[in-house]
């Protein structure tokens, strides 16, 4: 019997090193994919009997897998809080989904200060707005722009087909599956940063890495 893959809401955090930092400093780029309410065994590479996840399986085969790692919380906002602040949600005096991080600096703001270009694509859910597919208002004080993200295409909570999202505060209608949309946006962000690097330093023209990234994605 054919089964469709489980629907997953993704939050993609990207930090790419800009050329404003000395070329002598060898620091890595980051692409962090956060799967919402995702169980340990919900991927083929971790033993799921029928879910197909070929792209993530390929990443797992080429990288490091953590078999004894734990999220900071079992639900979306607490685990996001742990990722962004290195604190458990329980350490904050007020709920972080309603009252942000209460002055705690985030890893993304530190990356931005260190010369990285930062982007967020997908579900935000680090502010008090609830409901399906609500774009993040630019005027809202707890959006991605307030925690170190320079570019973002985001919604406050869950979303599915044909979402309305916020591109740096400007509402935009999209057609298609949300997961595919935000991955495309994330890849475009990576491409833009690479092009900026080439304009500043023609010797960095090699696009082998980008070609490798795109070639591993199934159509």
C-alpha positions as CSV (number, residue, x, y, z in Angstrom):
1,X,0.0,0.0,0.0
2,X,1.4,3.4,-1.0
3,X,1.5,6.0,1.8
4,X,2.2,9.7,1.5
5,X,5.0,11.2,3.6
6,X,3.9,12.7,6.9
7,X,3.3,16.4,6.8
8,X,5.9,18.4,8.6
9,X,6.3,22.0,9.4
10,X,9.8,23.2,8.9
11,X,11.7,26.1,10.3
12,X,14.9,26.7,8.4
13,X,17.6,28.8,10.1
14,X,20.5,29.8,7.9
15,X,23.6,31.7,8.9
16,X,26.2,32.3,6.1
17,X,29.5,33.9,6.7
18,X,29.9,37.3,4.8
19,X,33.1,38.5,3.3
20,X,33.2,41.4,5.7
21,X,35.0,38.9,8.0
22,X,38.7,38.3,7.3
23,X,39.3,35.5,4.8
24,X,41.9,34.2,7.2
25,X,39.2,33.3,9.7
26,X,37.9,29.9,8.8
27,X,34.4,29.6,10.2
28,X,31.6,27.3,9.1
29,X,28.2,28.2,7.5
30,X,25.1,26.9,9.1
31,X,21.8,25.5,7.7
32,X,19.6,24.3,10.6
33,X,16.3,22.5,9.7
34,X,13.8,22.3,12.6
35,X,11.0,19.8,12.2
36,X,8.0,20.6,14.2
37,X,6.7,18.0,16.7
38,X,8.9,15.4,15.0
39,X,9.5,12.1,16.6
40,X,12.9,10.3,16.8
41,X,11.7,7.5,14.6
42,X,9.8,9.5,12.0
43,X,12.5,9.3,9.4
44,X,13.6,6.4,7.2
45,X,17.3,6.9,8.3
46,X,16.1,6.3,11.9
47,X,14.2,3.2,11.1
48,X,10.6,4.3,10.1
49,X,9.0,1.3,8.2
50,X,7.3,3.3,5.4
51,X,7.9,7.1,5.5
52,X,10.2,8.1,2.7
53,X,12.8,10.9,3.4
54,X,15.5,10.4,0.8
55,X,17.0,13.9,1.0
56,X,17.4,13.9,4.8
57,X,18.6,10.3,4.7
58,X,21.3,11.4,2.3
59,X,22.3,14.2,4.6
60,X,22.4,11.7,7.5
61,X,24.7,9.4,5.5
62,X,27.1,12.2,4.8
63,X,27.2,13.8,8.2
64,X,27.0,13.1,11.9
65,X,23.9,11.6,13.5
66,X,23.1,12.1,17.1
67,X,21.5,9.0,18.7
68,X,21.4,10.4,22.3
69,X,20.4,14.0,21.8
70,X,17.3,15.6,23.2
71,X,15.2,18.7,22.3
72,X,14.6,21.3,25.0
73,X,10.9,20.5,25.0
74,X,8.4,18.1,23.5
75,X,6.4,20.8,21.7
76,X,7.1,23.5,19.3
77,X,7.7,26.7,21.3
78,X,9.7,25.2,24.2
79,X,12.0,23.4,21.8
80,X,12.5,26.6,19.7
81,X,13.2,28.5,22.9
82,X,16.0,26.0,23.7
83,X,17.5,26.3,20.2
84,X,17.5,30.1,20.2
85,X,18.6,30.8,23.8
86,X,20.3,27.7,25.1
87,X,17.9,27.8,28.0
88,X,15.0,25.5,28.9
89,X,11.6,27.1,28.6
90,X,11.1,26.5,32.3
91,X,13.9,28.9,33.2
92,X,11.9,31.9,31.9
93,X,9.6,33.7,34.4
94,X,6.9,34.1,31.7
95,X,5.9,31.9,28.8
96,X,8.2,32.6,25.8
97,X,5.4,32.1,23.2
98,X,3.6,35.1,24.8
99,X,6.5,37.2,26.2
100,X,9.5,36.5,24.0
101,X,12.9,35.8,25.6
102,X,12.8,38.6,28.2
103,X,16.2,40.0,27.4
104,X,18.0,36.7,26.8
105,X,20.3,37.1,23.8
106,X,19.8,34.6,21.0
107,X,22.3,32.5,19.0
108,X,21.2,34.2,15.8
109,X,21.8,37.7,17.1
110,X,25.3,36.6,18.1
111,X,25.9,35.2,14.6
112,X,24.7,38.4,13.0
113,X,27.1,40.4,15.2
114,X,29.9,38.1,14.2
115,X,29.5,38.9,10.5
116,X,27.0,36.2,9.4
117,X,24.1,36.8,7.0
118,X,21.0,35.3,8.7
119,X,17.7,34.0,7.4
120,X,14.6,32.4,8.7
121,X,12.1,30.5,6.6
122,X,8.9,28.9,7.9
123,X,7.1,28.7,11.2
124,X,8.2,31.3,13.7
125,X,6.0,30.7,16.8
126,X,8.1,32.8,19.2
127,X,5.5,35.5,19.8
128,X,2.0,35.8,21.2
129,X,0.1,35.4,17.9
130,X,-1.8,32.2,17.4
131,X,-3.8,30.6,14.7
132,X,-3.2,28.9,11.4
133,X,-1.1,30.7,8.8
134,X,-0.9,34.2,10.4
135,X,1.9,36.1,8.7
136,X,4.4,37.8,11.1
137,X,3.6,41.6,11.2
138,X,6.6,43.8,10.6
139,X,5.4,46.0,13.5
140,X,5.1,43.1,15.9
141,X,8.0,43.5,18.5
142,X,8.8,39.8,18.7
143,X,9.4,38.9,15.1
144,X,12.5,37.4,13.4
145,X,14.0,40.9,12.8
146,X,14.2,41.4,16.6
147,X,16.3,38.3,17.2
148,X,19.1,38.7,14.6
149,X,17.4,37.6,11.3
150,X,18.1,39.9,8.3
151,X,15.8,38.1,5.9
152,X,12.8,36.1,6.7
153,X,9.7,34.5,5.0
154,X,7.6,33.4,8.0
155,X,4.3,32.8,9.6
156,X,3.5,32.8,13.3
157,X,2.1,29.3,13.5
158,X,1.2,26.3,11.4
159,X,0.6,26.5,7.6
160,X,0.0,24.1,4.8
161,X,-1.1,24.6,1.1
162,X,-1.1,28.0,-0.6
163,X,0.1,29.9,2.4
164,X,0.1,33.7,3.0
165,X,3.5,34.5,4.5
166,X,5.4,37.5,5.5
167,X,8.5,38.5,3.6
168,X,10.4,40.8,6.0
169,X,7.0,42.1,7.1
170,X,5.3,42.4,3.7
171,X,2.5,39.9,3.1
172,X,2.9,37.6,0.1
173,X,0.6,34.9,-1.3
174,X,2.3,31.6,-2.3
175,X,1.0,28.7,-4.3
176,X,1.9,25.1,-3.5
177,X,3.1,23.0,-0.6
178,X,4.5,25.1,2.3
179,X,7.5,22.8,3.0
180,X,8.6,23.0,-0.7
181,X,8.1,26.8,-0.7
182,X,10.3,27.5,2.3
183,X,13.0,25.2,1.1
184,X,13.0,27.0,-2.2
185,X,13.2,30.3,-0.4
186,X,16.1,29.1,1.8
187,X,18.0,27.9,-1.3
188,X,17.5,31.2,-3.0
189,X,18.9,33.0,0.1
190,X,22.0,30.8,-0.1
191,X,22.4,31.6,-3.8
192,X,22.1,35.3,-3.2
193,X,24.8,35.2,-0.5
194,X,27.1,33.3,-2.9
195,X,26.5,35.8,-5.6
196,X,27.4,38.6,-3.3
197,X,30.6,36.8,-2.4
198,X,31.5,36.4,-6.0
199,X,30.9,40.1,-6.7
200,X,33.3,41.0,-3.8
201,X,35.8,38.3,-4.6
202,X,35.9,36.8,-8.1
203,X,38.2,34.1,-7.0
204,X,35.3,32.6,-5.0
205,X,33.4,31.9,-8.3
206,X,33.3,28.2,-7.8
207,X,29.7,27.0,-7.4
208,X,30.4,23.4,-6.9
209,X,28.9,23.5,-3.4
210,X,25.6,25.0,-4.7
211,X,25.5,22.5,-7.6
212,X,25.9,19.7,-5.1
213,X,23.1,21.1,-2.9
214,X,20.6,21.4,-5.7
215,X,21.6,18.0,-7.3
216,X,20.7,16.1,-4.1
217,X,17.2,17.5,-4.0
218,X,14.6,15.1,-5.4
219,X,12.1,16.8,-7.9
